[in-house]
Every structure is written in C-alpha cells, then in structure tokens.
Amino acid sequence: MEISLIFKIAAVGILVSVISQVLKHSGREEQAFLASLAGLLIVLLWIIPYIYDLFEMIKKLFSL
C-alpha cells in the first residue's frame, strides 16, 4: 500500500469531519450526513482495488 494513499485518506477524513461539524452547527444535519457518506464512498472507491488484490493473494495462497 502506498503511503500517499494513507495521506489522502487522512486528508479526506479531516475535511469531511470539519464540513460535517460546520453543517451540524448550522442546523443542516441531513447535508452533514450526506457529506460523511460521500467521504466514505470516495475512500471506499480508493481501497477496493487493494481489497481485491488481498483476496486474490489469499486465493493463490490456499490454491482455491
């Protein structure tokens, strides 16, 4: 796993938490939830190829 990916995930997490807090304090809880969900989906899309590689490596390891 690349170190830049970890920094990207951390940056998205910080940004989403700040946006979420600002939206919650302004009374927009629904948009805060959607911002959190969008951040989660972005990070998930970045990590899916690594999860796929992990499962392929486990599959090769056990020769299934």
Backbone as CSV, one residue per row, in Angstrom:
resi,resn,N_x,N_y,N_z,CA_x,CA_y,CA_z,C_x,C_y,C_z
1,MET,0.853,-1.175,0.000,0.000,0.000,0.000,0.895,1.233,0.000
2,GLU,0.536,2.174,-0.785,1.321,3.387,-0.907,1.046,4.324,0.261
3,ILE,2.101,5.023,0.668,1.957,5.964,1.783,1.100,7.170,1.373
4,SER,1.119,7.516,0.081,0.309,8.651,-0.370,-1.182,8.358,-0.224
5,LEU,-1.565,7.085,-0.379,-2.970,6.715,-0.193,-3.402,6.935,1.253
6,ILE,-2.527,6.618,2.187,-2.849,6.834,3.604,-3.021,8.315,3.890
7,PHE,-2.169,9.139,3.297,-2.296,10.586,3.485,-3.568,11.125,2.845
8,LYS,-3.947,10.587,1.692,-5.194,11.003,1.046,-6.401,10.654,1.913
9,ILE,-6.382,9.443,2.462,-7.494,9.019,3.322,-7.581,9.901,4.559
10,ALA,-6.438,10.219,5.142,-6.428,11.095,6.320,-6.942,12.484,5.968
11,ALA,-6.547,12.998,4.813,-6.997,14.329,4.394,-8.508,14.343,4.165
12,VAL,-9.017,13.314,3.539,-10.472,13.240,3.318,-11.199,13.146,4.655
13,GLY,-10.656,12.366,5.575,-11.280,12.240,6.887,-11.337,13.559,7.638
14,ILE,-10.239,14.290,7.619,-10.207,15.598,8.290,-11.168,16.567,7.624
15,LEU,-11.144,16.603,6.299,-12.015,17.518,5.566,-13.485,17.199,5.799
16,VAL,-13.837,15.933,5.754,-15.230,15.534,5.956,-15.682,15.840,7.378
17,SER,-14.813,15.620,8.360,-15.217,15.908,9.740,-15.420,17.401,9.962
18,VAL,-14.591,18.235,9.368,-14.774,19.688,9.506,-16.063,20.124,8.829
19,ILE,-16.283,19.648,7.606,-17.510,20.010,6.885,-18.740,19.526,7.644
20,SER,-18.664,18.320,8.179,-19.791,17.768,8.921,-20.096,18.591,10.167
21,GLN,-19.072,18.982,10.897,-19.287,19.785,12.106,-19.874,21.150,11.777
22,VAL,-19.388,21.768,10.717,-19.912,23.078,10.319,-21.379,22.963,9.928
23,LEU,-21.703,21.923,9.170,-23.092,21.746,8.756,-24.000,21.407,9.934
24,LYS,-23.519,20.611,10.879,-24.343,20.278,12.048,-24.615,21.502,12.902
25,HIS,-23.617,22.364,13.069,-23.811,23.553,13.903,-24.693,24.589,13.225
26,SER,-24.814,24.505,11.902,-25.700,25.436,11.212,-27.107,24.859,11.038
27,GLY,-27.339,23.668,11.596,-28.679,23.098,11.574,-28.994,22.273,10.343
28,ARG,-27.988,21.843,9.620,-28.212,21.053,8.404,-27.677,19.635,8.607
29,GLU,-28.362,18.888,9.446,-27.910,17.545,9.786,-27.970,16.597,8.584
30,GLU,-28.974,16.769,7.727,-29.104,15.891,6.566,-27.923,16.056,5.619
31,GLN,-27.532,17.302,5.373,-26.395,17.535,4.482,-25.082,17.096,5.121
32,ALA,-25.001,17.176,6.444,-23.815,16.681,7.139,-23.696,15.171,6.965
33,PHE,-24.830,14.486,7.058,-24.830,13.040,6.835,-24.420,12.708,5.408
34,LEU,-24.928,13.451,4.434,-24.579,13.197,3.038,-23.104,13.482,2.768
35,ALA,-22.536,14.484,3.426,-21.112,14.774,3.272,-20.277,13.629,3.839
36,SER,-20.693,13.104,4.975,-19.987,11.964,5.562,-20.095,10.735,4.674
37,LEU,-21.259,10.504,4.120,-21.464,9.371,3.230,-20.626,9.512,1.959
38,ALA,-20.545,10.717,1.420,-19.739,10.950,0.224,-18.260,10.695,0.509
39,GLY,-17.775,11.140,1.665,-16.391,10.884,2.039,-16.107,9.402,2.181
40,LEU,-17.038,8.681,2.778,-16.893,7.238,2.927,-16.835,6.546,1.571
41,LEU,-17.691,6.948,0.656,-17.712,6.333,-0.671,-16.438,6.627,-1.457
42,ILE,-15.910,7.830,-1.327,-14.660,8.180,-2.009,-13.526,7.297,-1.518
43,VAL,-13.411,7.171,-0.205,-12.338,6.347,0.361,-12.542,4.886,-0.006
44,LEU,-13.773,4.418,-0.001,-14.046,3.031,-0.359,-13.650,2.748,-1.802
45,LEU,-13.916,3.686,-2.694,-13.528,3.503,-4.091,-12.015,3.461,-4.256
46,TRP,-11.278,4.162,-3.410,-9.809,4.117,-3.463,-9.282,2.786,-2.945
47,ILE,-9.977,2.183,-1.995,-9.458,0.997,-1.311,-9.905,-0.311,-1.980
48,ILE,-10.955,-0.287,-2.757,-11.475,-1.518,-3.368,-10.411,-2.289,-4.160
49,PRO,-9.561,-1.652,-4.973,-8.545,-2.444,-5.688,-7.579,-3.174,-4.746
50,TYR,-7.248,-2.570,-3.626,-6.349,-3.208,-2.672,-7.031,-4.399,-1.982
51,ILE,-8.310,-4.274,-1.708,-9.053,-5.387,-1.112,-9.147,-6.538,-2.112
52,TYR,-9.372,-6.215,-3.374,-9.422,-7.248,-4.408,-8.079,-7.973,-4.513
53,ASP,-6.982,-7.214,-4.502,-5.651,-7.828,-4.548,-5.407,-8.719,-3.335
54,LEU,-5.873,-8.290,-2.172,-5.717,-9.096,-0.964,-6.439,-10.431,-1.099
55,PHE,-7.679,-10.408,-1.584,-8.428,-11.647,-1.754,-7.802,-12.544,-2.813
56,GLU,-7.275,-11.958,-3.872,-6.600,-12.759,-4.895,-5.331,-13.404,-4.329
57,MET,-4.604,-12.673,-3.493,-3.400,-13.220,-2.881,-3.749,-14.370,-1.929
58,ILE,-4.817,-14.222,-1.173,-5.257,-15.291,-0.265,-5.724,-16.495,-1.063
59,LYS,-6.398,-16.237,-2.168,-6.863,-17.321,-3.021,-5.673,-18.117,-3.588
60,LYS,-4.644,-17.417,-4.027,-3.438,-18.089,-4.523,-2.720,-18.833,-3.416
61,LEU,-2.707,-18.253,-2.227,-2.005,-18.860,-1.103,-2.606,-20.212,-0.743
62,PHE,-3.923,-20.284,-0.720,-4.587,-21.522,-0.374,-4.970,-22.356,-1.600
63,SER,-4.633,-21.870,-2.773,-4.884,-22.576,-4.052,-6.325,-23.038,-4.182
64,LEU,-7.246,-22.090,-4.038,-8.671,-22.422,-4.154,-9.167,-22.176,-5.560
